[in-house]
Amino acid sequence: MDTLMAFYSTYEAQIFVIVKNILLACLIILAASFVSKVVRKAVFAGVSKLSNNDEIISRLLSKVASYAVYLIGLVIILDLFGVNTASLVALVGAAGLAIGLALKDTLSNIAAGIMILFLKPIKKGEYVEFSGNVGTVVDIGLFTSVFETADGLYISSPNSVVWNSTIRNYSRNSKRRLEVTVGISYKDSIDTGMQVLLDLAAENAVIMKDPAPQVIVHMLADSSVNLQLRAWVPPEKFWDTHWAIQKQVKPRIEAAGLTIPFPQRDLHIIKQELL
């Protein structure tokens, strides 16, 4: 006990400073936590307003702002305990350079993620195709982007793969052209077949009037004359409309007295007399 009292008497000033700094550090942590939440909400609201309610980029920037508040709090605490923050920053910079060289592929994903988030070739909820993958955008992170295929499969792709690929976005434009092809017999009237397809398009409320639906002779095939209906629909109605038209084509063609021929081939056998 005497030894403890002697130690306290000797280092009373230093102990008082350490305790004071610990209490101040705790207060700084609490303040940083509070300020971080406020800044995160404010940045999220502000970025959402500026980016037309882009949830992904708003969430990313709000997290970065939140971490920045904690980083400032950490620097203040280190300075409070007498740590030379200038040399620490230099050390972190040198370590960051070494880590960057070692993790260049990972950093390329981060750079690609930032480019995707700000240039927006894809957005959450859009149906896209890249590098042979087709699916709906579920999330875009700093390292990877997540997609869901039409049959419910989960796809996680590095951002650099997405960014460096040719992206086909099926949802971005306000309209998408559907094409329905049907073959009729060479004996049938082409004009009648074309009118059947135009009537189908005119009866469908989803198909746009401008641009107007179009029917063309797509191909003179081996066994049939292939007619093709081309019509424009909103992207979100594409498949429902395509399937509905496909279902109606056969009975309407037959009702018009036309036939959908099967592939056929004529075989001529030439008999030769034996010598």
C-alpha positions in Angstrom: 0.0 0.0 0.0 2.9 2.3 0.9 4.5 1.5 -2.4 1.3 2.3 -4.3 0.9 5.6 -2.5 4.5 6.5 -3.2 4.1 5.7 -6.9 1.0 7.9 -7.0 2.7 10.7 -5.2 5.6 10.5 -7.7 3.6 10.3 -10.8 0.5 12.2 -9.7 0.7 14.8 -12.4 1.2 12.3 -15.2 -1.6 10.0 -13.9 -3.9 13.0 -13.8 -3.0 13.9 -17.5 -3.5 10.3 -18.6 -6.9 10.0 -16.9 -7.9 13.4 -18.3 -6.8 12.3 -21.8 -8.7 9.0 -21.6 -11.9 10.8 -20.5 -11.4 13.3 -23.4 -10.8 10.4 -25.8 -14.1 8.8 -24.7 -15.9 12.1 -25.1 -14.4 12.5 -28.6 -15.5 8.9 -29.5 -19.0 9.7 -28.4 -19.0 13.0 -30.2 -17.6 11.4 -33.4 -20.3 8.7 -33.2 -23.1 11.3 -32.9 -21.6 13.6 -35.6 -21.0 10.6 -37.9 -24.7 9.7 -37.8 -25.8 13.3 -38.4 -23.4 13.7 -41.3 -24.3 10.4 -42.7 -28.0 11.2 -42.8 -27.3 14.7 -44.1 -25.1 13.5 -46.9 -27.5 10.7 -47.8 -30.4 13.2 -48.1 -28.3 15.8 -50.0 -26.8 13.3 -52.5 -30.2 11.7 -53.0 -31.7 15.0 -54.0 -28.8 15.9 -56.3 -28.7 12.4 -57.9 -32.4 11.9 -58.5 -32.8 9.5 -55.6 -29.9 7.2 -56.6 -29.9 5.0 -53.5 -26.5 3.3 -54.3 -24.4 6.4 -54.7 -26.1 8.1 -51.8 -25.4 5.2 -49.5 -21.8 5.0 -50.6 -21.0 8.7 -50.1 -22.8 8.8 -46.8 -20.6 5.9 -45.6 -17.5 7.7 -46.8 -18.5 10.8 -45.0 -19.2 8.8 -41.8 -15.8 7.1 -41.9 -14.1 10.5 -42.5 -15.6 11.8 -39.2 -14.3 8.8 -37.3 -10.9 9.3 -39.0 -10.8 12.9 -37.9 -11.7 11.8 -34.3 -8.9 9.3 -34.4 -6.3 11.9 -35.4 -7.5 14.2 -32.6 -7.2 11.4 -30.1 -3.7 10.5 -31.3 -2.6 14.1 -31.1 -4.1 14.3 -27.6 -1.8 11.5 -26.5 1.2 13.2 -28.0 1.6 11.0 -31.1 3.3 12.8 -34.0 0.4 12.7 -36.5 2.5 14.3 -39.3 5.0 11.4 -39.3 2.1 9.0 -38.9 0.5 10.4 -42.0 3.7 10.0 -43.9 4.0 6.4 -42.7 0.4 5.6 -43.7 1.1 7.2 -47.1 4.2 5.0 -47.7 2.3 1.9 -46.5 -0.6 2.8 -48.7 1.7 3.0 -51.7 3.1 -0.5 -51.0 -0.4 -1.9 -50.4 -1.6 -0.2 -53.6 1.1 -1.9 -55.7 0.2 -5.3 -54.1 -3.5 -4.9 -54.5 -3.6 -3.2 -57.9 -6.4 -5.5 -59.1 -8.5 -4.7 -56.1 -7.9 -1.0 -56.5 -8.9 -1.3 -60.2 -12.2 -2.7 -59.0 -12.6 0.3 -56.7 -11.8 2.7 -59.5 -14.2 0.9 -61.8 -16.9 1.0 -59.1 -16.5 4.7 -58.7 -16.8 5.2 -62.5 -19.9 3.0 -62.7 -21.5 4.9 -59.8 -20.9 8.4 -61.2 -21.2 7.7 -65.0 -24.1 5.3 -64.4 -24.0 2.9 -67.4 -26.1 0.7 -65.2 -28.5 1.5 -62.3 -30.2 -0.6 -59.6 -33.2 -2.4 -61.1 -32.1 -2.2 -64.7 -31.9 -5.4 -66.9 -28.5 -5.5 -68.5 -26.1 -7.8 -70.3 -22.3 -7.8 -70.0 -19.5 -10.4 -70.7 -22.1 -13.1 -71.5 -24.1 -12.5 -68.3 -27.7 -11.2 -68.3 -29.6 -10.1 -65.2 -31.2 -7.3 -63.1 -28.8 -5.0 -61.2 -29.3 -5.7 -57.5 -26.5 -3.6 -56.0 -23.3 -1.8 -57.0 -20.5 -1.8 -54.4 -16.9 -0.5 -54.4 -15.5 -3.9 -55.2 -18.3 -5.9 -56.9 -21.7 -5.5 -58.5 -24.5 -8.0 -57.8 -27.0 -9.2 -60.4 -30.0 -11.6 -60.4 -30.8 -13.6 -63.5 -34.3 -14.2 -64.8 -34.3 -17.7 -63.3 -33.2 -16.4 -59.9 -29.4 -17.0 -60.0 -27.1 -14.8 -58.0 -24.2 -13.2 -59.9 -21.4 -11.3 -58.2 -19.0 -9.7 -60.7 -15.8 -7.6 -60.1 -16.5 -4.0 -61.1 -13.5 -4.0 -63.5 -15.1 -6.8 -65.5 -18.4 -4.9 -65.7 -16.7 -1.6 -66.6 -14.4 -3.0 -69.2 -17.2 -4.9 -71.0 -19.6 -3.7 -73.6 -22.8 -3.2 -71.6 -26.2 -3.8 -73.3 -28.9 -2.0 -71.2 -32.4 -3.3 -71.9 -34.1 -0.9 -69.5 -32.4 2.5 -70.1 -34.4 3.7 -73.1 -38.1 4.5 -73.0 -39.0 1.9 -75.7 -37.8 -1.4 -77.0 -38.6 -3.2 -80.3 -40.1 -6.6 -80.2 -40.0 -8.9 -83.2 -42.4 -11.8 -83.9 -41.7 -14.0 -86.9 -44.2 -16.5 -88.5 -43.9 -18.6 -91.6 -46.7 -19.1 -94.1 -47.0 -21.4 -97.1 -45.7 -20.3 -100.5 -49.3 -20.9 -101.8 -50.7 -18.4 -99.3 -51.3 -14.6 -99.8 -48.5 -12.6 -98.4 -50.7 -9.5 -98.1 -53.3 -11.4 -96.0 -50.5 -12.7 -93.7 -49.1 -9.2 -93.3 -52.6 -7.7 -92.5 -53.1 -10.4 -89.8 -50.0 -9.3 -88.0 -50.8 -5.6 -88.3 -54.3 -6.3 -86.9 -52.7 -8.1 -83.9 -50.5 -5.1 -83.2 -53.4 -2.7 -83.6 -55.5 -4.6 -81.1 -52.8 -4.7 -78.4 -53.0 -1.6 -76.1 -49.4 -1.8 -75.0 -47.9 -1.6 -78.5 -47.0 2.0 -79.3 -48.6 3.9 -82.2 -45.5 6.0 -82.7 -43.2 4.5 -84.1 -45.9 2.6 -86.0 -45.8 -1.2 -86.1 -44.3 -2.6 -89.2 -44.6 -6.0 -91.0 -42.0 -7.1 -93.5 -41.2 -10.2 -95.6 -38.2 -11.2 -93.5 -37.0 -14.2 -95.4 -37.9 -16.6 -98.3 -37.0 -19.7 -96.4 -36.8 -23.3 -97.7 -40.4 -24.3 -96.7 -42.1 -21.0 -95.9 -42.3 -17.2 -96.5 -41.3 -15.7 -93.1 -43.2 -12.6 -92.1 -42.0 -10.5 -89.2 -43.9 -8.1 -87.0 -41.8 -5.3 -85.6 -43.4 -3.1 -82.9 -42.3 -0.9 -80.1 -43.3 -1.3 -76.4 -42.2 0.0 -73.0 -39.2 -2.1 -71.8 -41.0 -3.3 -68.7 -43.9 -4.7 -70.9 -41.6 -6.3 -73.5 -41.8 -10.0 -72.5 -45.5 -10.0 -71.6 -46.4 -8.4 -74.9 -44.0 -10.7 -76.8 -45.6 -13.9 -75.3 -49.1 -12.6 -75.8 -48.5 -11.9 -79.5 -46.8 -15.3 -80.0 -49.8 -17.0 -78.4 -52.3 -15.2 -80.7 -50.4 -15.7 -84.0 -51.2 -19.3 -84.7 -55.0 -19.2 -84.3 -55.2 -15.9 -86.2 -53.2 -17.1 -89.1 -55.3 -20.3 -89.3 -58.5 -18.2 -89.0 -57.4 -16.2 -92.0 -57.2 -19.4 -94.1 -53.4 -19.4 -94.1 -51.1 -22.3 -93.1 -47.9 -22.5 -91.1 -46.0 -25.2 -93.0 -43.7 -27.8 -91.6 -40.1 -28.0 -92.9 -40.2 -30.3 -95.9 -37.8 -31.5 -98.6 -38.6 -33.1 -102.0 -36.6 -36.1 -102.8 -36.3 -37.3 -106.4 -35.1 -40.9 -107.0 -33.7 -41.6 -110.4 -33.6 -45.2 -111.4 -30.9 -46.3 -113.8 -31.1 -49.6 -115.7 -28.3 -52.0 -115.0 -26.1 -52.8 -118.0 
